[in-house]
Amino acid sequence: MAPELVVVQGMRDTRLTLQRWNAHPWATLGPWFGLAAAICATLLGAVVVIAHFSTPDPSGIVLPGLNEPSTLGGVGHILFRNSLVLALHSMACVAGFIAGSSLPLEAERHSGLWRRIHDKAGPLAIAFVIAATTFSLFTQAYALGHAASTLANQGQMSSALLLVGILPHAIPELIGLFLPLAAWTIASRRGAWDELLAATFVTTGIAIPIVVTAAFVEVYVSPHLILALRG
């Protein structure tokens, strides 16, 4: 019975949170988008630095629209890659909800050893989420920076100019991918762990069309801008 009560409480908190956000949507969405944009800017800045110091891969990179035809298959490959990142960030919200909201409720229903286990599980889960998302950011920065260095070398242009060419798809794509992470960060600062399940639904629902649109722009628009900038 206790687990069912925890689930009911969690769904009740989620429903009330969604109702409150629906009454004043921009008060919630504004900070999420603002923080996601800040993370995006930081990541792109790191990409510029890494690209500058990276050694280009002599084997090169195949990029739809530049050195291979733009196809729906290229869009699908990008969406698959980005869906993994979005899933990781969305699961961070779910894990935060479980660790910060559900586990404390469950702990209250136990005593002794089981209570201590539940008390310790929450902070450990939150620490794991922080480590996983930090690792994700570092690996993305390195991978994107190294790819930018290689692609700029292939196109005989500066990595900074190349990055200007990818901004039309990179900015919305990264903001969409980082929306769940932004919601997690803001909620954790306020200790509002009970809001994170609702945040998962909302941020993922907003991010999906943004990421899909950005993938089409990356394949069918950005290559032409890059070629125009290269001259």
C-alpha positions as CSV (number, residue, x, y, z in Angstrom):
1,M,0.0,0.0,0.0
2,A,2.8,2.4,0.8
3,P,4.3,2.5,-2.7
4,E,0.9,3.1,-4.2
5,L,0.5,6.1,-1.8
6,V,3.8,7.5,-2.9
7,V,2.8,7.2,-6.5
8,V,-0.6,8.9,-5.8
9,Q,1.2,11.7,-4.0
10,G,3.6,12.1,-6.9
11,M,0.9,12.3,-9.5
12,R,-1.1,14.7,-7.3
13,D,2.0,17.0,-7.0
14,T,2.5,16.8,-10.8
15,R,-1.1,17.6,-11.6
16,L,-1.1,20.6,-9.2
17,T,2.2,21.8,-10.6
18,L,0.9,21.7,-14.2
19,Q,-2.2,23.6,-13.2
20,R,-0.1,26.3,-11.5
21,W,2.2,26.6,-14.5
22,N,-0.7,26.7,-16.9
23,A,-2.0,29.8,-15.1
24,H,1.3,31.7,-15.5
25,P,3.2,29.8,-18.2
26,W,5.9,32.5,-19.0
27,A,6.9,32.8,-15.4
28,T,8.1,29.2,-15.7
29,L,9.2,29.0,-19.3
30,G,11.2,32.3,-19.2
31,P,13.7,31.1,-16.6
32,W,14.0,27.7,-18.3
33,F,14.7,29.2,-21.7
34,G,17.0,31.8,-20.2
35,L,19.2,29.2,-18.4
36,A,19.1,26.8,-21.4
37,A,20.3,29.7,-23.6
38,A,23.1,30.4,-21.1
39,I,24.2,26.8,-21.1
40,C,24.1,26.8,-24.9
41,A,26.3,29.9,-25.0
42,T,28.8,28.4,-22.6
43,L,29.0,25.2,-24.6
44,L,29.5,27.0,-27.9
45,G,32.2,29.1,-26.3
46,A,33.9,25.9,-25.1
47,V,33.6,24.5,-28.6
48,V,35.3,27.5,-30.1
49,V,38.3,27.1,-27.7
50,I,38.5,23.3,-28.2
51,A,38.3,23.7,-32.0
52,H,41.1,26.2,-31.9
53,F,43.5,23.9,-30.1
54,S,42.4,20.6,-31.6
55,T,44.3,18.8,-34.3
56,P,42.0,18.1,-37.3
57,D,41.3,14.4,-38.1
58,P,43.1,13.6,-41.4
59,S,40.4,11.1,-42.3
60,G,37.9,14.0,-42.4
61,I,34.1,14.1,-41.7
62,V,31.2,13.3,-43.9
63,L,28.5,16.0,-43.5
64,P,25.2,16.1,-45.4
65,G,24.9,19.1,-47.7
66,L,28.7,19.7,-47.8
67,N,30.4,16.5,-48.9
68,E,27.4,14.2,-49.3
69,P,23.8,14.7,-50.5
70,S,21.2,16.1,-48.1
71,T,18.8,13.3,-47.4
72,L,16.2,12.3,-44.9
73,G,18.6,9.6,-43.8
74,G,21.0,12.4,-42.6
75,V,18.1,14.0,-40.7
76,G,17.4,10.7,-39.1
77,H,21.0,10.2,-38.0
78,I,21.0,13.6,-36.4
79,L,17.7,13.0,-34.7
80,F,18.9,9.6,-33.3
81,R,22.0,11.2,-31.9
82,N,20.2,14.1,-30.3
83,S,17.4,11.9,-29.0
84,L,20.0,10.1,-26.8
85,V,21.1,13.5,-25.3
86,L,17.5,14.6,-24.8
87,A,16.7,11.3,-23.1
88,L,19.6,11.6,-20.8
89,H,18.6,15.2,-19.7
90,S,14.9,14.2,-19.4
91,M,15.9,11.2,-17.2
92,A,17.8,13.6,-15.0
93,C,14.5,15.3,-14.3
94,V,12.8,12.0,-13.5
95,A,15.7,10.9,-11.3
96,G,15.6,14.2,-9.5
97,F,11.9,13.8,-8.8
98,I,12.4,10.2,-7.5
99,A,15.5,11.2,-5.4
100,G,14.2,14.4,-4.0
101,S,10.5,13.8,-3.7
102,S,9.4,10.1,-3.9
103,L,12.3,8.6,-1.8
104,P,11.8,11.0,1.2
105,L,8.1,10.1,1.2
106,E,9.0,6.4,1.1
107,A,11.6,6.8,3.8
108,E,9.0,8.2,6.2
109,R,7.2,4.8,6.0
110,H,10.2,2.8,7.2
111,S,12.4,2.7,10.2
112,G,15.9,1.4,11.1
113,L,18.1,0.1,8.4
114,W,15.6,0.5,5.6
115,R,15.0,4.2,6.5
116,R,18.7,4.9,6.5
117,I,19.0,3.3,3.1
118,H,16.2,5.5,1.7
119,D,17.7,8.6,3.3
120,K,21.1,7.9,1.7
121,A,19.7,6.9,-1.7
122,G,18.2,10.3,-2.5
123,P,21.5,12.3,-2.2
124,L,23.4,9.6,-3.9
125,A,21.0,9.6,-6.8
126,I,21.2,13.4,-7.1
127,A,25.0,13.2,-7.1
128,F,24.9,10.6,-9.9
129,V,22.6,12.9,-11.9
130,I,25.0,15.8,-11.5
131,A,27.9,13.7,-12.5
132,A,26.1,12.2,-15.5
133,T,25.0,15.6,-16.8
134,T,28.4,17.2,-16.2
135,F,30.0,14.3,-18.2
136,S,27.5,14.8,-21.0
137,L,28.4,18.5,-21.2
138,F,32.1,17.9,-21.3
139,T,31.9,15.1,-23.9
140,Q,29.6,17.2,-26.1
141,A,32.0,20.1,-26.0
142,Y,34.9,18.0,-26.8
143,A,33.2,16.1,-29.6
144,L,31.7,19.2,-31.2
145,G,35.0,21.1,-30.9
146,H,37.0,18.3,-32.5
147,A,34.5,17.9,-35.3
148,A,34.5,21.7,-35.9
149,S,38.3,21.7,-36.2
150,T,38.2,18.8,-38.7
151,L,35.4,20.3,-40.8
152,A,37.0,23.7,-40.9
153,N,40.2,22.2,-42.0
154,Q,38.4,20.3,-44.8
155,G,36.7,23.4,-46.0
156,Q,39.8,25.6,-45.7
157,M,38.1,28.1,-43.4
158,S,38.5,29.2,-39.8
159,S,36.7,27.2,-37.1
160,A,35.2,30.5,-35.8
161,L,33.7,31.2,-39.3
162,L,32.4,27.6,-39.5
163,L,30.7,28.0,-36.2
164,V,28.9,31.1,-37.4
165,G,27.5,29.0,-40.2
166,I,26.1,26.4,-37.9
167,L,24.5,28.8,-35.5
168,P,21.0,28.8,-37.2
169,H,20.6,25.1,-36.2
170,A,23.0,24.9,-33.3
171,I,21.3,27.5,-31.1
172,P,17.7,26.2,-31.2
173,E,19.0,22.6,-31.1
174,L,21.1,23.1,-28.0
175,I,18.5,25.2,-26.2
176,G,15.9,22.4,-26.8
177,L,18.3,19.7,-25.6
178,F,19.2,21.7,-22.5
179,L,15.6,22.6,-21.4
180,P,15.2,19.6,-19.1
181,L,18.6,20.3,-17.6
182,A,17.7,23.9,-17.0
183,A,14.4,22.9,-15.4
184,W,16.3,20.4,-13.1
185,T,18.8,23.1,-12.1
186,I,16.2,25.7,-11.3
187,A,14.0,23.3,-9.3
188,S,16.9,21.8,-7.4
189,R,18.0,25.3,-6.3
190,R,14.6,25.9,-4.8
191,G,14.3,22.4,-3.4
192,A,11.2,21.9,-5.6
193,W,11.8,18.3,-6.3
194,D,8.1,17.6,-6.6
195,E,7.9,19.7,-9.7
196,L,10.4,17.7,-11.7
197,L,8.0,15.1,-13.1
198,A,5.9,17.8,-14.5
199,A,9.0,19.5,-15.8
200,T,10.0,16.3,-17.6
201,F,6.7,16.2,-19.5
202,V,6.7,19.9,-20.4
203,T,10.4,20.4,-21.4
204,T,10.5,17.2,-23.4
205,G,7.3,18.1,-25.2
206,I,8.6,21.5,-26.1
207,A,12.1,20.2,-27.0
208,I,11.0,17.5,-29.5
209,P,9.6,19.8,-32.2
210,I,12.6,22.3,-31.7
211,V,15.1,19.5,-32.1
212,V,13.3,18.0,-35.1
213,T,13.2,21.4,-36.9
214,A,16.8,22.1,-36.1
215,A,17.8,18.7,-37.7
216,F,16.2,19.7,-40.9
217,V,17.9,23.1,-40.8
218,E,21.2,21.4,-40.2
219,V,20.9,19.2,-43.2
220,Y,19.1,21.5,-45.7
221,V,20.0,25.1,-44.7
222,S,23.2,25.3,-42.7
223,P,25.4,23.7,-45.4
224,H,24.5,26.5,-47.9
225,L,25.3,29.2,-45.3
226,I,28.6,27.6,-44.6
227,L,29.5,27.5,-48.3
228,A,28.4,31.1,-48.7
229,L,30.6,32.2,-45.8
230,R,33.6,30.2,-47.2
231,G,33.2,32.0,-50.5
